[in-house]
Amino acid sequence: MVMDESDRIFNLFYRVGYKDFLVEGELREGLTVVSVHVGYDERKGMFKRAIYTLPGFTYVTTLGLRFWDVAGTSAMAWLFFKEVDLIPPTTHKVPGLAHIILLAVPRRKILPEDLKIDPMLLRST
């Protein structure tokens, strides 16, 4: 199996300033929601964002957010494949592709047919 995957954490968040201040959108006319980076939990891979409304910069709540990154996607794939390899664009040099995740040797512990019969199988294995 081959997957084309980008590192969303680095490319979409750190490069464009997500970790600082972000206008999330308009909740209703005259009320805008913004978020501010207030921390990052490396063990959980969770960003902490404080949510405010404008005008008035009124605090609403703090949220923990977990975004999928290329390493997380690779780790998830490892649950189903014994061999996982991550090839960055600087190595594969295929125009238009981001990271490529190569997956080989399926573990075959859970088969698609098993999930059709009992979708709760994932919780019991």
C-alpha positions in Angstrom: 0.0 0.0 0.0 1.3 3.5 -0.8 -0.1 6.7 0.8 0.6 10.3 -0.2 0.7 12.3 3.0 1.7 15.8 4.1 2.9 16.9 7.5 -0.1 19.1 8.3 1.3 20.2 11.7 4.4 21.8 10.3 3.1 23.0 6.9 -0.4 24.2 7.9 0.1 25.4 11.5 3.6 26.5 12.3 4.4 28.0 8.9 1.3 30.1 8.7 1.2 31.4 12.3 -1.6 29.1 13.6 0.2 28.9 16.9 -0.3 32.6 17.6 -3.6 34.2 16.8 -6.3 33.1 14.4 -9.7 34.5 13.4 -11.9 31.4 13.4 -14.9 33.0 11.8 -18.1 34.9 12.3 -20.5 33.3 14.7 -23.2 35.7 13.7 -23.3 39.2 12.4 -21.2 41.4 14.6 -19.8 38.5 16.7 -16.4 37.1 15.6 -14.7 34.1 17.2 -10.9 34.1 17.6 -8.4 31.7 19.1 -5.0 32.2 20.7 -2.3 29.5 21.2 -1.8 29.0 24.9 0.3 25.8 25.0 1.2 22.4 23.5 1.2 19.0 25.3 4.0 17.0 23.5 3.0 13.7 25.2 -0.5 13.9 23.8 0.2 16.0 20.7 -2.5 18.4 21.8 -2.6 22.1 21.1 -4.3 24.3 23.7 -6.3 27.2 22.3 -8.1 29.9 24.2 -11.3 30.9 22.5 -12.6 34.5 22.6 -15.3 36.6 21.0 -15.0 40.0 19.4 -15.8 42.8 20.0 -14.7 42.9 23.6 -12.2 40.0 23.6 -14.5 38.0 25.9 -13.1 34.7 27.0 -15.3 31.7 26.2 -13.2 28.5 26.9 -9.9 26.7 26.4 -9.9 23.7 24.0 -7.5 20.9 23.5 -7.0 20.0 19.8 -5.2 17.1 18.3 -4.3 17.4 14.6 -3.1 14.4 12.5 0.4 14.8 11.4 2.5 12.5 9.1 4.0 10.7 12.0 0.6 10.1 13.6 -0.8 8.7 10.3 2.3 6.5 10.0 1.8 5.2 13.5 -1.9 4.5 12.8 -0.9 2.6 9.7 1.5 0.5 11.7 -1.4 -1.0 13.6 -2.4 -2.7 10.3 1.0 -3.2 8.6 4.2 -4.7 9.9 6.5 -2.5 7.7 6.0 1.2 7.5 8.4 3.6 5.7 8.1 7.4 5.4 9.6 9.0 2.3 9.8 12.8 2.3 9.4 14.9 -0.9 13.2 15.7 -0.8 13.9 12.0 -1.3 11.2 10.8 -3.7 11.2 14.0 -5.8 7.8 13.2 -7.4 6.2 16.5 -8.5 2.9 17.1 -6.8 3.3 14.6 -4.0 3.9 15.3 -0.4 5.3 12.6 1.9 4.8 9.0 0.7 4.0 6.4 3.3 4.9 2.8 2.1 3.0 0.0 3.9 3.9 -3.7 3.5 3.1 -7.0 5.1 -0.4 -6.7 6.4 -0.8 -7.9 10.0 -4.2 -9.6 9.1 -5.3 -9.6 12.7 -8.6 -8.0 11.7 -10.1 -8.7 8.3 -12.7 -6.5 6.5 -15.1 -9.5 6.7 -14.7 -9.5 10.5 -15.8 -5.9 10.7 -18.9 -6.5 8.5 -20.0 -9.2 10.9 -19.0 -7.5 14.2 -18.0 -3.8 14.0 -17.3 -3.9 17.8 -14.4 -6.3 17.2 -11.9 -3.5 17.3 -12.8 -2.8 20.9 -12.4 -6.4 22.0 -9.0 -7.2 20.5 
